[in-house]
Amino acid sequence: PSVQISSIADALAASSGTFTVKGVVTLVDGKNLYLQDATGAICVRMAANVTDINLGDTVIGTGSKTVYNGLPQLGDGTYEKSSGMTLSAKETTIGALTAADICTYIKLSNLEITEIYDNNGAWANPNVTLKDSQGNSIQLYKAVVDKTSIAVGDIINVSAALSVYNTNYQLRNT
């Protein structure tokens, strides 16, 4: 029997249930895979760390619909590699971000670095605060970046997955 693949929008709209979705990977972070299709994006949370999936891979993920600190996800997830989808970043601005953008891959341009916080050198991946020309700020959480190559005051472009913690948007990169 073949598995019924739902759109990510259908999984997002449901309050509960088990869903199988197909999407392109916008973030790999330990047990979390962010998947995006033409209808939306969602996190599939696995029982163990994922080691064989990369940014841009196409994956079929299955799990139970939940929300964790504002992040829509399919928990107790399983996955299999697939093919056929391509990752492309949606160009947008911090001020234009909405809940519909969570887990999607976006590109923000001309952002100023206002803070690089690495807990006095203890964190290999710092939290980097970014501000646009309209004064909107967003954090690149646990930035995968060479700390010696960036500095406060630098103007950068960022392609990353949009995440959320409680009600605060944050960027995540791999």
Backbone torsions as a table, in degrees:
resi	resn	phi	psi	omega
1	PRO	NA	131.0	-179.8
2	SER	-81.3	149.9	-178.8
3	VAL	-83.9	139.1	177.1
4	GLN	-79.8	119.3	177.8
5	ILE	-93.0	124.9	178.7
6	SER	-95.3	155.9	170.8
7	SER	-71.1	153.7	176.4
8	ILE	-63.2	-34.4	177.5
9	ALA	-59.0	-40.5	178.6
10	ASP	-64.6	-41.3	178.0
11	ALA	-64.6	-41.8	179.5
12	LEU	-64.0	-37.0	-176.1
13	ALA	-73.3	-21.9	-176.7
14	ALA	-78.7	145.6	176.3
15	SER	-83.1	-24.8	178.1
16	SER	-161.8	176.9	179.5
17	GLY	120.0	167.6	177.4
18	THR	-103.3	133.6	-176.6
19	PHE	-131.9	147.6	170.1
20	THR	-116.2	124.8	-178.0
21	VAL	-127.6	156.5	175.7
22	LYS	-119.8	129.0	-179.8
23	GLY	-155.6	167.9	174.8
24	VAL	-90.5	141.0	-175.5
25	VAL	-76.8	123.5	177.4
26	THR	-103.9	-14.8	177.6
27	LEU	-160.9	138.0	169.3
28	VAL	-120.1	119.6	-179.9
29	ASP	-142.0	93.5	178.2
30	GLY	61.7	-110.7	-178.9
31	LYS	-88.8	-3.8	-174.5
32	ASN	-103.9	131.1	169.3
33	LEU	-118.6	124.2	172.4
34	TYR	-93.3	127.3	-179.7
35	LEU	-119.2	143.0	-178.8
36	GLN	-131.4	135.0	168.9
37	ASP	-124.2	-170.5	-177.2
38	ALA	-67.3	-14.5	-174.7
39	THR	-104.3	-13.9	-177.7
40	GLY	163.2	-165.7	-177.9
41	ALA	-148.8	151.7	-175.8
42	ILE	-153.4	157.1	174.6
43	CYS	-92.6	134.2	170.1
44	VAL	-108.8	117.3	-176.0
45	ARG	-101.6	121.6	-177.7
46	MET	-91.9	167.3	175.6
47	ALA	-76.6	-26.3	-178.4
48	ALA	-135.2	161.9	179.4
49	ASN	-58.1	142.0	178.6
50	VAL	-94.2	126.7	-176.9
51	THR	-120.5	-11.3	-174.2
52	ASP	-112.2	15.6	-179.7
53	ILE	-120.2	140.9	-179.0
54	ASN	-126.8	161.8	174.4
55	LEU	-51.1	129.6	177.8
56	GLY	93.5	-11.6	175.9
57	ASP	-68.3	154.2	172.9
58	THR	-98.6	132.0	-174.2
59	VAL	-135.0	144.4	168.1
60	ILE	-104.2	118.3	-176.9
61	GLY	-118.4	143.6	179.2
62	THR	-129.0	139.1	176.8
63	GLY	-175.8	178.5	-179.0
64	SER	-94.4	130.4	-176.7
65	LYS	-65.9	124.4	174.3
66	THR	-144.5	176.6	172.2
67	VAL	-133.2	130.5	179.7
68	TYR	-119.0	113.2	-178.5
69	ASN	46.5	43.2	178.0
70	GLY	90.8	-10.6	-178.1
71	LEU	-91.5	115.6	177.5
72	PRO	-69.6	134.4	-177.9
73	GLN	-150.9	162.7	170.0
74	LEU	-106.7	105.6	-175.1
75	GLY	-85.0	167.9	-177.1
76	ASP	50.5	45.2	-169.9
77	GLY	-78.3	157.1	169.4
78	THR	-131.9	161.6	-179.1
79	TYR	-151.1	161.1	169.2
80	GLU	-142.0	146.6	177.4
81	LYS	-69.2	148.3	178.4
82	SER	-140.4	-158.0	178.6
83	SER	-156.0	172.9	170.6
84	GLY	106.8	-5.5	-179.3
85	MET	-118.8	153.2	-178.0
86	THR	-123.1	138.4	178.3
87	LEU	-85.9	128.0	171.9
88	SER	-140.7	141.2	-177.5
89	ALA	-85.8	134.3	175.3
90	LYS	-83.2	121.5	177.3
91	GLU	-76.1	129.5	-177.3
92	THR	-153.6	-171.6	176.6
93	THR	-127.8	161.2	178.7
94	ILE	-58.4	-44.3	-177.7
95	GLY	-65.4	-22.7	-177.6
96	ALA	-89.8	-5.9	-176.9
97	LEU	-67.0	139.3	177.0
98	THR	-133.8	173.5	178.1
99	ALA	-58.5	-27.9	179.5
100	ALA	-67.1	-17.5	-179.6
101	ASP	-87.9	-9.4	-177.1
102	ILE	-59.5	131.0	-178.9
103	CYS	78.1	-2.8	177.8
104	THR	-86.1	161.6	-179.3
105	TYR	-94.2	121.1	-174.8
106	ILE	-126.8	161.7	173.7
107	LYS	-124.7	126.6	175.6
108	LEU	-116.2	134.0	-175.2
109	SER	-114.9	154.6	173.9
110	ASN	56.4	50.6	177.7
111	LEU	-99.2	140.4	177.6
112	GLU	-95.7	132.4	174.7
113	ILE	-76.0	119.8	-179.8
114	THR	-106.8	-18.4	177.6
115	GLU	-157.5	141.2	171.3
116	ILE	-124.6	105.4	-175.9
117	TYR	-107.8	116.6	180.0
118	ASP	-125.8	23.7	178.0
119	ASN	55.2	51.9	179.4
120	ASN	55.5	40.8	176.1
121	GLY	89.4	-4.9	-176.0
122	ALA	-73.3	-25.8	-176.6
123	TRP	-100.8	127.4	174.8
124	ALA	-68.4	-32.7	-178.8
125	ASN	-113.3	101.1	-175.8
126	PRO	-75.7	160.1	167.5
127	ASN	-87.1	124.2	-176.4
128	VAL	-114.0	121.4	178.0
129	THR	-92.2	132.7	-176.1
130	LEU	-123.5	143.1	-179.4
131	LYS	-129.9	138.2	177.1
132	ASP	-94.2	177.9	-176.6
133	SER	-67.8	-15.9	176.7
134	GLN	-90.0	-0.5	178.9
135	GLY	89.6	3.8	176.6
136	ASN	-77.6	140.3	180.0
137	SER	-119.5	152.9	174.9
138	ILE	-150.6	150.9	-179.6
139	GLN	-102.8	135.0	168.5
140	LEU	-91.2	101.2	-171.9
141	TYR	-78.9	130.4	-179.5
142	LYS	47.5	55.1	-174.8
143	ALA	-57.3	130.9	173.4
144	VAL	-88.6	93.9	-172.3
145	VAL	-156.3	151.5	172.2
146	ASP	-77.9	109.9	-175.2
147	LYS	-58.1	-27.0	-178.0
148	THR	-78.7	-9.8	-176.9
149	SER	-96.8	-1.8	179.6
150	ILE	-128.1	156.8	178.9
151	ALA	-150.4	153.6	174.5
152	VAL	-56.5	134.2	-178.5
153	GLY	100.4	-18.8	177.3
154	ASP	-63.8	147.0	173.7
155	ILE	-106.3	123.7	-175.7
156	ILE	-133.1	163.6	169.2
157	ASN	-109.4	141.9	-177.2
158	VAL	-129.8	130.2	167.6
159	SER	-112.0	125.2	-174.0
160	ALA	-162.7	168.1	172.9
161	ALA	-84.9	140.8	174.8
162	LEU	-84.6	130.6	176.2
163	SER	-122.5	-178.1	178.3
164	VAL	-149.1	142.2	171.9
165	TYR	-130.4	115.8	-168.7
166	ASN	57.3	-111.1	179.9
167	THR	-112.6	6.0	-176.6
168	ASN	-97.7	123.8	174.1
169	TYR	-70.7	146.5	174.4
170	GLN	-148.1	154.8	177.1
171	LEU	-95.6	147.0	176.9
172	ARG	-132.5	132.6	176.7
173	ASN	-128.4	161.2	179.5
174	THR	-117.4	NA	NA
